[in-house]
């Protein structure tokens, strides 16, 4: 399984490397206030990919923090569970 994972990572790396080699042309990125930058297309693509990852991590971490607060609130308000029966203790249908 480890070899398969390593081969998959190598394949993804080679595909991304090929994409970078094919998209080495310069593009103009225009921003507000008449600002413009000349960057290779692959750099712009990687920056946008990184921005998307950061946005996804930010949304995910907010969701996880919300869920953790909810779990803590539920654990604090749950009724105390009955103690576990001792080993060897017999229970009847009336218990």
N, C-alpha and C positions, 0 to 999 in steps of 0.2 A: 504494500500500500504506500509505503514511504517513497519507493521508486516512482510509482505512478504520480504522486503529488509533485515530486521533483521534475518529472518530465512535463507535467502540465505547466508548472511555473516557467520552465525553459521555453516552452511553446509560446506562452503569453509574452515573455520577454522578447522573443524573436519577432513576434507579430508587431509589437510596439516599436521595436527597433526599425523594422521595415517601414512602418508608418512614418516614423521620424525621418527616415532617409528620403522617402517619397515626397514629404511635405516640408521641404527646406526653403521654400520661397518666402520672400519678405512680404509682410502685410502691414497696412497702416491701421492702428487702433486709435480711433478718435474718441475723445472724452469731452467733458463739459469745458466751458471757457476756452474754446479753440485750442485745446491741448491734443497733441497727436504723438504717437510713438511708432517707430518702425521696428517691428520684431519679426523673427521667423515664425511661420505658421505653427510649427510644432511647439514652440514656447507658449504661444497663446492658447493652444489646445491643452497643454499640460497645466497652465495656470487656471483655466476654467475647470478642468477636472479636479484640481486641488481645491478650488473654491466650492465646488459641489460637494466634495468629501467633507470639508469643514462645515458647510451648512447642514449636511445630513447628520454629522456627529453632534452638532449643537441641538438639533431637533430631537435626536435620539436621547441625548443625555438629559434634556428637559423632561422627556417622557419617562425615563427610568427614575429620575428623582421624584417625579410625581407618584409613580407606582410605589416607590419605597416609602414615601410619606403615608400613602394609603395603607400599606401593609403594617407599618408601625401603629397607625391609628386603630386598625382592626385588631391587632394583637393586644393593644392596651385596653380595649373595650370588651374583649371576649370573656365569657364567663369561665371561671376556673373549672378545669376538667376534673372529673372524678378520678380519684387515685387508681392506678393500675392494680388489678388483682394480684395477690401474692402467688408465686409458683406453688402449685399443689392444692390451691384453694378450689373448692368445688362451688359451682354456681347452680342455682335452681332456676326454674322458669319464673319464679316469683321475684327474683332479684331485679 
